[in-house]
Amino acid sequence: KKSQYLKEFVTDGAQKVSQIPSKLVDELNQLLLLQENKVNENLNKGDRYFDFEITPEIKEKVFDFVEGPLNKLFEELKKYYGSDIILSCVQIRRTFNTKSDKESYSNYFHNDGYTCFLQKIFINLQDISKSHGPLRYIKKSNAKKVLANNKPSVNRINKIEDENMISYNVGQKGDVFLCNTTDLMHAAGIPEEGNKRDILFLEICKLPKKKSNLNIDYNISNRKLPEEDLTNIIAKPKGLKNLFKSFLRYI
């Protein structure tokens, strides 16, 4: 479906689409502070990132975002897909510096192996500059040149030498970034020592037109989160047989 609102996203695979007011982000951050002891425990153990528990209070705050400042985006995504959509996953991650040359947290360039039924939304919970290790991605127009100049190992590129080919999701607290991580080569950035990066991730899936064994009886307006990994169930079917079954549910 054509969408003037999502024109840049449709063309390039990525677009800043909205902004959450600072007051609402601060209210969420206050809830995250209640888990600060757990964050420090993980950091002291040497973990390079921490996934916050999505408590009932945090879940309600996320749906306040969805029904408030994100409402226009989700209405446009419904038009884009021509169907209802579901919030298939909510994750809040704090990422720290790593000095390892190994891939610690998807920080090598890659494409995600999902079908087109999934889109990802990144919401900054702090101001983010290059020193905070923002998401890095390659625009579609540069993809062939990057692949020609950098040799992938299996389906990963450790480092892209052409710095001018890399775009960064930098911005202010509350910025909302829609990115098709299946189409675009991308990588998590590495924060500089002493810095961290707090991001709220929302995963949106198109609901099938036909009833199926997925047993999904709600949509995004029901303020409900799945108890299972619906992102992978809907958008990452295993094997050709299940991929074909998934295709049939949408026609």
Rosetta blueprint (number, residue, H / E / L):
1 K L
2 K L
3 S L
4 Q L
5 Y L
6 L L
7 K H
8 E H
9 F H
10 V H
11 T H
12 D H
13 G L
14 A E
15 Q E
16 K E
17 V E
18 S E
19 Q E
20 I L
21 P L
22 S H
23 K H
24 L H
25 V H
26 D H
27 E H
28 L H
29 N H
30 Q H
31 L H
32 L H
33 L H
34 L L
35 Q L
36 E H
37 N H
38 K H
39 V H
40 N H
41 E H
42 N H
43 L H
44 N H
45 K L
46 G L
47 D L
48 R L
49 Y E
50 F E
51 D E
52 F L
53 E L
54 I L
55 T L
56 P H
57 E H
58 I H
59 K H
60 E H
61 K H
62 V H
63 F H
64 D H
65 F H
66 V H
67 E H
68 G L
69 P L
70 L L
71 N H
72 K H
73 L H
74 F H
75 E H
76 E H
77 L H
78 K H
79 K H
80 Y H
81 Y H
82 G L
83 S L
84 D L
85 I E
86 I E
87 L E
88 S E
89 C E
90 V E
91 Q E
92 I E
93 R E
94 R E
95 T E
96 F E
97 N L
98 T L
99 K L
100 S L
101 D L
102 K L
103 E L
104 S L
105 Y L
106 S L
107 N L
108 Y L
109 F E
110 H E
111 N L
112 D L
113 G L
114 Y L
115 T L
116 C L
117 F L
118 L E
119 Q E
120 K E
121 I E
122 F E
123 I E
124 N E
125 L L
126 Q L
127 D L
128 I E
129 S L
130 K H
131 S H
132 H H
133 G L
134 P L
135 L L
136 R E
137 Y E
138 I E
139 K L
140 K H
141 S H
142 N H
143 A H
144 K H
145 K H
146 V H
147 L H
148 A H
149 N H
150 N L
151 K L
152 P L
153 S E
154 V L
155 N L
156 R E
157 I E
158 N L
159 K L
160 I L
161 E L
162 D L
163 E H
164 N H
165 M H
166 I E
167 S E
168 Y E
169 N L
170 V L
171 G E
172 Q L
173 K L
174 G L
175 D E
176 V E
177 F E
178 L E
179 C E
180 N L
181 T L
182 T L
183 D L
184 L L
185 M L
186 H E
187 A E
188 A L
189 G L
190 I L
191 P L
192 E L
193 E L
194 G L
195 N L
196 K E
197 R E
198 D E
199 I E
200 L E
201 F E
202 L E
203 E E
204 I E
205 C E
206 K E
207 L L
208 P L
209 K L
210 K L
211 K L
212 S L
213 N L
214 L L
215 N L
216 I L
217 D L
218 Y L
219 N L
220 I H
221 S H
222 N H
223 R L
224 K L
225 L L
226 P L
227 E L
228 E L
229 D L
230 L H
231 T H
232 N H
233 I H
234 I H
235 A H
236 K L
237 P L
238 K L
239 G H
240 L H
241 K H
242 N H
243 L H
244 F H
245 K H
246 S H
247 F H
248 L H
249 R H
250 Y L
251 I L
